[in-house]
Amino acid sequence: MIAYINPAALPALTVAGILFLTIHVLAGTYVVRHRKQLFGPDPKVDGDRFATRSLQVVVITIPLLILTFRLVHELVGLWIK
């Protein structure tokens, strides 16, 4: 490990991590609740296909899930220390 976390900064890092995770989960909830508006069919677009819209959902949700699990993993690691 290149650097160590200062134990005095651990509470501030935990609070900042929880705040960031909360904002991240709220953004994910917004995307899930408004998926019809964000990824629904658009009659103005030529060649609008269901497969294209499905790929858009995958491109957004998979990195969102990976980032969420990584954030939770780091916060749990901070709490265990």
N, C-alpha and C positions, 0 to 999 in steps of 0.2 A: 504494500500500500504506500502510495507516495506521501500522503499527508494524513494526519489524524485529526479527528474532530475535537475541538476544545470542549471539555465537559461543561464549562460555563455557558457556552452557546447552545447547548443541547435543547433547553426549553424553548428558546426562540426559534430554532430550526423545526422543532416539533409543531409549534403553533403555526409557523409559516407553511409547513407541509400540510397540516390539516386544513388551513384556509385554501390553499391551492387545490387540494383534493376535493373540497366542497364545491369550489367554482367549476372544477373539471366535471364532477358528477352532475351538477346543474346544467352544464352545457350539453352533456350526453343525454340527459333527460329531455332537454329542449329538442334535440335532434330526433329522438325517438318519438316524441309527441307530435312533432310537426313534419314527420317524414312524408306525408301525402303532399304537403305544400312544397317541400324541398325537392322531393324525388318523384313526384307524380307526373302523369302524362301532360305534355304541353302540345296543344294542337298547332301552335305557331311554328314549331320546329319540324323541318322536313327530316324524315328518316328516324323519328322518335320511336324507339323500340323498347320493349320490356327488358330485354337483355342489357341494353345500355344503362337503363335506370338501375337495374340490379347491380351492375358493376360499380355504379356511382355509390350505392349504399355500401358495398363491400370496401371500397377504397376509403370511405370515411369511417366506418365502424371498426374495422380490424385494427388500424393504428390507435383508435380511441380506446379500445379494449386493452391492447398491449400497454399503452401508457397508464391506464388505470391500474392494472395489476402491478406494474412496476412501481407506481407511487405507493400503493398499499404495502408492497413488499418492503420498500425503504422505510415507511413509517413504522411498520411492525419491527423492523430491525433497530430503529431508534428507540422504540419503547422497551425492547428487550435489554438493551445496554443500560 
